């Protein structure tokens, strides 16, 4: 009788699952550290960790000590203004202007720099307006500035060209952001033609690959002897006999593609 009772309880524990309408939400990598400290240490300093960041003394690798580079007779200057990283270069109107670098992109073999446009005073700090990626890049291996030209384009790009650094092809929100941040929401307002982009983490963190983790944490903290028989660990199922889920997850960013 005792065996049947215990067996019934164990079976009932295994059989019970989370309701189907329970959805998983993003919780941030701090929620993962309690159980996955080693994985977090391995991730720290990786290319995923350094995929994007705010422009600070700790993250900017390039020379902003009045460094200059000339391309098609346009002389650009990288300099510091107070604590800001600045670039004087050709702007969207064809005139020379000073632009603040607000974010860095990547770490090796090059680091790119981004300027924010269309920001209004009413925008919350957590929202990002339109970011444009400069074609002036820093070679982190040879320690020098260079101009990153589009493939097979040798002529000067005019400011109204889509390939110009202020053009649509160099817009972070549409061309780059999905693969460099976690839980990205573009939030393009059609009525104002402005972005109000958000992310839960600025770089490629745990949940960018493993999926939102709230259900996983709920299951891990439960008193059940088993993981959920329907949901497994409550994360994206990347490993198994079928390699396609893992390939699909990685290839969406680590492949040549065009939108």
Secondary structure per residue as TSV (DSSP state, phi and psi in degrees):
chain	resnum	aa	ss	phi	psi
A	1	X	-	360.0	-44.5
A	2	X	H	-61.1	-40.8
A	3	X	H	-62.0	-42.5
A	4	X	H	-65.8	-38.8
A	5	X	H	-65.0	-48.8
A	6	X	H	-63.3	-43.4
A	7	X	H	-61.2	-39.4
A	8	X	H	-65.3	-39.8
A	9	X	H	-65.7	-42.2
A	10	X	H	-64.8	-42.9
A	11	X	H	-64.1	-41.8
A	12	X	H	-62.9	-37.0
A	13	X	H	-63.9	-44.3
A	14	X	H	-67.9	-38.1
A	15	X	H	-72.0	-33.4
A	16	X	-	-69.4	140.8
A	17	X	-	-135.1	166.7
A	18	X	-	-67.5	147.9
A	19	X	-	-56.4	147.8
A	20	X	T	-63.8	-24.8
A	21	X	T	-86.3	2.0
A	22	X	-	-75.9	121.7
A	23	X	-	-107.4	153.2
A	24	X	-	-93.4	139.7
A	25	X	-	-119.3	159.6
A	26	X	-	-76.4	134.2
A	27	X	-	-121.7	-11.3
A	28	X	-	89.4	151.8
A	29	X	G	-68.2	-19.9
A	30	X	G	-61.1	-27.8
A	31	X	G	-75.4	-15.6
A	32	X	T	-91.2	-18.3
A	33	X	T	-66.0	-30.6
A	34	X	T	-58.9	-36.3
A	35	X	T	-108.5	-20.3
A	36	X	-	-122.3	49.7
A	37	X	H	-63.3	-44.2
A	38	X	H	-62.6	-43.5
A	39	X	H	-63.8	-37.4
A	40	X	H	-66.1	-39.1
A	41	X	H	-65.2	-39.3
A	42	X	H	-66.3	-35.4
A	43	X	H	-72.4	-36.0
A	44	X	T	-60.1	125.6
A	45	X	T	86.3	-1.4
A	46	X	S	-76.4	171.6
A	47	X	T	-63.5	-31.3
A	48	X	T	-65.3	-43.2
A	49	X	T	-62.4	-36.9
A	50	X	T	-98.7	17.7
A	51	X	S	-63.1	-32.3
A	52	X	E	-161.2	149.6
A	53	X	E	-163.3	166.6
A	54	X	E	-68.0	148.7
A	55	X	-	-78.9	108.1
A	56	X	-	-136.1	172.4
A	57	X	T	-58.7	-29.0
A	58	X	T	-81.7	-24.2
A	59	X	T	-104.9	-28.8
A	60	X	-	-77.1	121.8
A	61	X	-	-97.4	-17.7
A	62	X	S	-80.6	166.7
A	63	X	-	-84.8	111.3
A	64	X	-	-111.8	27.7
A	65	X	S	-95.0	64.1
A	66	X	S	56.7	36.5
A	67	X	E	-71.5	146.5
A	68	X	E	-128.0	149.2
A	69	X	E	-146.7	136.6
A	70	X	E	-115.8	130.3
A	71	X	E	-140.6	122.4
A	72	X	T	51.2	48.7
A	73	X	T	66.2	7.3
A	74	X	E	-99.1	111.2
A	75	X	E	-92.5	116.1
A	76	X	E	-102.8	144.9
A	77	X	E	-125.7	130.7
A	78	X	E	-104.5	122.5
A	79	X	E	-147.2	171.4
A	80	X	E	-106.0	140.1
A	81	X	E	-130.6	106.9
A	82	X	T	58.7	-119.9
A	83	X	T	-103.4	8.5
A	84	X	E	-92.7	149.8
A	85	X	E	-97.1	124.3
A	86	X	E	-123.8	152.6
A	87	X	E	-131.6	127.2
A	88	X	E	-101.6	113.8
A	89	X	E	-155.9	-178.5
A	90	X	E	-71.1	127.6
A	91	X	-	-95.9	-171.3
A	92	X	T	-67.1	-17.8
A	93	X	T	-96.2	4.0
A	94	X	S	85.2	-5.6
A	95	X	S	-95.6	155.3
A	96	X	E	-72.5	137.4
A	97	X	E	-149.7	164.8
A	98	X	E	-100.1	127.9
A	99	X	E	-127.5	134.9
A	100	X	E	-84.9	130.2
A	101	X	E	-81.8	117.2
A	102	X	E	-102.2	-25.6
A	103	X	E	-138.1	151.5
A	104	X	E	-109.5	154.6
A	105	X	E	-133.4	113.2
A	106	X	-	77.8	-179.7
A	107	X	-	-144.1	-34.4
A	108	X	S	-157.3	142.2
A	109	X	S	-81.3	-0.2
A	110	X	E	-143.1	160.3
A	111	X	E	-125.9	132.5
A	112	X	E	-109.0	164.7
A	113	X	E	-133.9	143.7
A	114	X	E	-125.4	142.0
A	115	X	E	-115.4	137.8
A	116	X	E	-96.8	132.6
A	117	X	E	-118.8	162.6
A	118	X	S	66.9	16.1
A	119	X	-	-77.7	137.1
A	120	X	-	-111.8	159.1
A	121	X	T	-64.9	-24.7
A	122	X	T	-83.1	-9.5
A	123	X	S	-70.2	133.5
A	124	X	-	-62.3	154.2
A	125	X	T	-61.9	-27.4
A	126	X	T	-78.2	-9.0
A	127	X	-	-97.5	144.6
A	128	X	B	-114.5	128.6
A	129	X	-	-80.9	-161.7
A	130	X	E	-68.7	123.7
A	131	X	E	-107.1	134.3
A	132	X	E	-115.4	134.8
A	133	X	E	-92.0	120.8
A	134	X	-	-64.0	144.6
A	135	X	S	-83.9	-4.0
A	136	X	E	-85.3	114.2
A	137	X	E	-121.7	160.8
A	138	X	E	-107.5	121.2
A	139	X	E	-77.5	106.0
A	140	X	T	-76.5	-14.0
A	141	X	T	-88.7	-43.1
A	142	X	T	-99.8	0.3
A	143	X	T	56.5	58.2
A	144	X	E	-155.0	156.1
A	145	X	E	-80.1	147.2
A	146	X	E	-150.2	161.9
A	147	X	E	-98.6	123.3
A	148	X	-	-91.6	98.2
A	149	X	-	-81.6	151.2
A	150	X	-	-64.6	153.7
A	151	X	T	-57.1	132.0
A	152	X	T	63.6	22.2
A	153	X	-	-118.7	112.6
A	154	X	-	-106.6	-20.8
A	155	X	S	-79.1	165.4
A	156	X	-	-68.7	136.3
A	157	X	-	-86.3	124.6
A	158	X	-	-78.3	155.1
A	159	X	T	-58.6	-26.1
A	160	X	T	-89.9	5.5
A	161	X	S	-80.5	136.2
A	162	X	T	-60.3	-22.0
A	163	X	T	-87.7	-10.5
A	164	X	S	-59.9	152.8
A	165	X	T	-61.1	-20.4
A	166	X	T	-95.4	3.1
A	167	X	S	-84.8	176.1
A	168	X	G	-65.5	-31.3
A	169	X	G	-70.8	-19.9
A	170	X	G	-104.4	20.9
A	171	X	B	-85.4	118.7
A	172	X	H	-58.5	-42.2
A	173	X	H	-58.6	-35.9
A	174	X	H	-102.9	-26.9
A	175	X	H	-106.1	-24.2
A	176	X	T	-125.2	-33.2
A	177	X	H	-61.7	-38.0
A	178	X	H	-53.1	-37.5
A	179	X	H	-95.9	-5.5
A	180	X	H	-114.5	-2.9
A	181	X	S	-137.9	170.0
A	182	X	B	-108.9	133.4
A	183	X	S	57.9	52.3
A	184	X	-	-76.7	133.8
A	185	X	B	-123.3	112.7
A	186	X	-	-67.3	-41.0
A	187	X	-	51.0	59.6
A	188	X	E	-86.3	124.0
A	189	X	E	-90.8	108.2
A	190	X	T	-64.3	-34.5
A	191	X	T	-67.8	-30.1
A	192	X	T	-111.9	-6.8
A	193	X	T	57.0	41.9
A	194	X	E	-129.7	150.8
A	195	X	E	-93.0	145.2
A	196	X	-	-131.8	57.8
A	197	X	B	-73.0	141.2
A	198	X	B	-131.9	161.7
A	199	X	-	-149.1	155.7
A	200	X	S	-82.5	-28.4
A	201	X	B	-144.1	141.2
A	202	X	S	-70.5	-23.8
A	203	X	S	-114.7	-170.9
A	204	X	-	-88.1	97.5
A	205	X	-	-102.7	-171.5
A	206	X	H	-50.9	-48.9
A	207	X	H	-76.9	-9.9
A	208	X	H	-63.8	-33.2
A	209	X	H	-105.5	-38.5
A	210	X	H	-89.2	-7.2
A	211	X	-	87.5	166.3
A	212	X	-	-56.4	140.2
A	213	X	-	-107.4	6.5
A	214	X	H	-65.1	-38.9
A	215	X	H	-67.1	-40.7
A	216	X	H	-58.2	-43.8
A	217	X	H	-67.6	-39.9
A	218	X	H	-61.1	-43.5
A	219	X	H	-67.7	-39.7
A	220	X	H	-64.9	-30.9
A	221	X	H	-91.9	-5.0
A	222	X	S	-73.9	166.8
A	223	X	S	-91.2	5.8
A	224	X	-	-68.1	149.6
A	225	X	S	-78.5	-12.2
A	226	X	S	-129.0	157.3
A	227	X	-	-75.7	167.1
A	228	X	B	-65.2	127.1
A	229	X	T	-67.1	-20.2
A	230	X	T	-94.7	-41.1
A	231	X	T	-98.4	-7.5
A	232	X	B	64.2	-126.2
A	233	X	T	-80.7	-2.2
A	234	X	S	78.4	19.1
A	235	X	S	-128.1	172.6
A	236	X	-	-60.1	134.9
A	237	X	-	-88.1	92.1
A	238	X	-	-94.4	-21.3
A	239	X	-	-120.8	141.3
A	240	X	S	167.9	-170.4
A	241	X	S	-63.7	-31.9
A	242	X	-	-92.2	117.4
A	243	X	-	-84.3	-6.4
A	244	X	H	-62.6	-40.3
A	245	X	H	-58.5	-41.4
A	246	X	H	-68.5	-42.0
A	247	X	H	-62.9	-44.1
A	248	X	H	-62.7	-38.5
A	249	X	H	-66.7	-44.4
A	250	X	H	-78.0	-38.3
A	251	X	H	-69.1	-22.5
A	252	X	T	-63.0	-21.6
A	253	X	T	-114.0	-36.0
A	254	X	S	-95.0	57.2
A	255	X	S	-157.7	158.6
A	256	X	-	-76.8	130.4
A	257	X	-	-153.2	166.8
A	258	X	-	-143.9	138.0
A	259	X	-	-103.4	360.0
